[in-house]
Amino acid sequence: MLHQINSEALGPRGKAMAHAVGTCVHCGFCLPACPTYQELESEMDSPRGRILLMKSVLEGEIAPEEAEVHIDRCLGCLACVSHCPSGVPYGDLISSFRAHALTSGQKKRTLRDWLLSSTLPYGSRFRIAVRLGQLGRHLSRLMPEAFRPMLELVPREIPAAISIPELSPALGLRRGRVALVAGCAQQVIAPDINAATIRVLNRNGIEVVTPRLQGCCGALDWHTGNSSQAAKFAQDLMSVMPTDVDCVITNAAGCGSAIHEYGLLLAGTKLQAKAEEFASRVLDVSVYLSQLDLEPIPTLNSQMRVAYHDACHLAHAQGVKAEPRHLLAQIPGLEVIDLADSDTCCGSAGTYNIEQPEIARALGRRKAHTIMSSGAQAVVTGNIGCLVQIEKHLASQSDRVAVFHTLQILDRAYQKILN
């Protein structure tokens, strides 16, 4: 007979884990939606299989090591949440379980984990790491196997840094005022995304505050179980964001998703209420812009066909699917098509393409093939991780398909440089 989960013994996130486990009725609707189940065809690599494993570990029925390999293979894409008829909050469970496993000593951090969390969230360190990685690509065969996927993802070129002022005034009559979460890795790999975001907001009468002292939102650490470091990042970000704004804007799905989990991350602390209130004021930029009457966008010089890819942490974690499509539909001359399995993960999932390279590679190739088959001239999405993953796998098949963030497309359309 199985023991019941002692939620109190599991700390402040114990109730969330127990609730998620208790809500699952093991119906199987999640199976066809799960990318790892599609790829591996293993019950233990499906959401309901992982829920059973986590339940068994929490109840003391099996050793953590028996579940670890299957839990580690979870992308955290939350496609299962979108397809679950019972409303199982799987995201609350997987993030909390990973944090519990790390803090309780059931799982150990590797050197690779330490390197990632010590570089990616810090812009200057990450830029240096990328430079070193570019040099190290030539020596990849001499590197330990675990480090080679990191070198494969190192971009061949790093864009020049773009200086963003702390205050970017609205053009014309001011219609609103927002604060922007600038992100960390995005500022190094694709700084134009933030610049484009600000230009589009300014053009539509929105004043943008981008606090200089802000750092990482904590998404990387939170989604890999390093909750103590994630909590520090969360506290720091909340402390520097102004309160005299209409809302706080994110333009990276992973960041927005993590911030909306701040209440869970900081559960049981004196900052829980503040975290929940802060999260309630955070919107993806596509949601915010969709609430405005946009300034007219010039008609494209020639018809252009683009495919929209749903970033998992936008579509599944935040429920944002219609808004980006609505924005793109306002560009005259732009044909927007949906990809087959548009909301199936591309294999990026934060650092998943480094931690589980074989599965990530298979998903990336499948996504690239789907995009190529669509006949689109460009693919558009709302997350930096997806952009990097898709661009990498498209490059191996063709150089004819461009990859853009939603706000980059809007910005280029306004500037008449999209064609």
Sequence and secondary structure as in RCSB ss.txt:
>XXXX:A:sequence
MLHQINSEALGPRGKAMAHAVGTCVHCGFCLPACPTYQELESEMDSPRGRILLMKSVLEGEIAPEEAEVHIDRCL
GCLACVSHCPSGVPYGDLISSFRAHALTSGQKKRTLRDWLLSSTLPYGSRFRIAVRLGQLGRHLSRLMPEAFRPM
LELVPREIPAAISIPELSPALGLRRGRVALVAGCAQQVIAPDINAATIRVLNRNGIEVVTPRLQGCCGALDWHTG
NSSQAAKFAQDLMSVMPTDVDCVITNAAGCGSAIHEYGLLLAGTKLQAKAEEFASRVLDVSVYLSQLDLEPIPTL
NSQMRVAYHDACHLAHAQGVKAEPRHLLAQIPGLEVIDLADSDTCCGSAGTYNIEQPEIARALGRRKAHTIMSSG
AQAVVTGNIGCLVQIEKHLASQSDRVAVFHTLQILDRAYQKILN
>XXXX:A:secstr
      GGGG TTHHHHHHHHHH    STTGGG HHHHHH  GGGSHHHHHHHHHHHHTTSS HHHHHHHHHT  
   HHHHH TT   HHHHHHHHHHHHHHTTSS   HHHHHHHHHTTSHHHHHHHHHHHHHHGGGGGGS GGGHHH
HHHS SS        SEE  SSS  EEEEE   SHHHHH THHHHHHHHHHHHTTEEEE  TT    SHHHHHTT
 HHHHHHHHHHHHHHS SSSSEEEE SHHHHHHHTTHHHHTTTSTTHHHHHHHHHTEEEHHHHHHTS        
SS EEEEE   HHHHTSS   HHHHHHHTTSTTEEEEE TTTTS  S TTTHHHHSHHHHHHHHHHHHHHHHHHT
 SEEEES HHHHHHHHHHHHTT SS EEEEHHHHHHHHHTT   
